[in-house]
């Protein structure tokens, strides 16, 4: 029987606002680089960062739970003017956070 993949816990947030700004800036950079820069990318990055900040302010430290929250709440976002969807955004947030923690997102630690 295989072992389950262990969850990844982020360190407690000391400054959710600063983390949110970092995430918004880096997610926007990723969005613009992934396809082409679009005006909607700023709104996508801003909304994802808002969700992330609120979750962190509520004490959420589990990366998987953060990803689920972003997917769930981004479902109400209008992606009709974008190449992206809620799953791509949540996965990009996860990748950015793993990179920031120094964890190889491809093959684990």
Buried (B, 14 or more C-beta within 10 A) or exposed (E): EEEEEEEBEBEEBEEBEEBBEBBBEBBBBBBBEEEEEBEBBBBBBBBBBBBBBBBBEEEBBBBEEBBBBBBEBBEEBEBEEBEBBBEBBBBBBBBBBBEEBEBEEEEEE
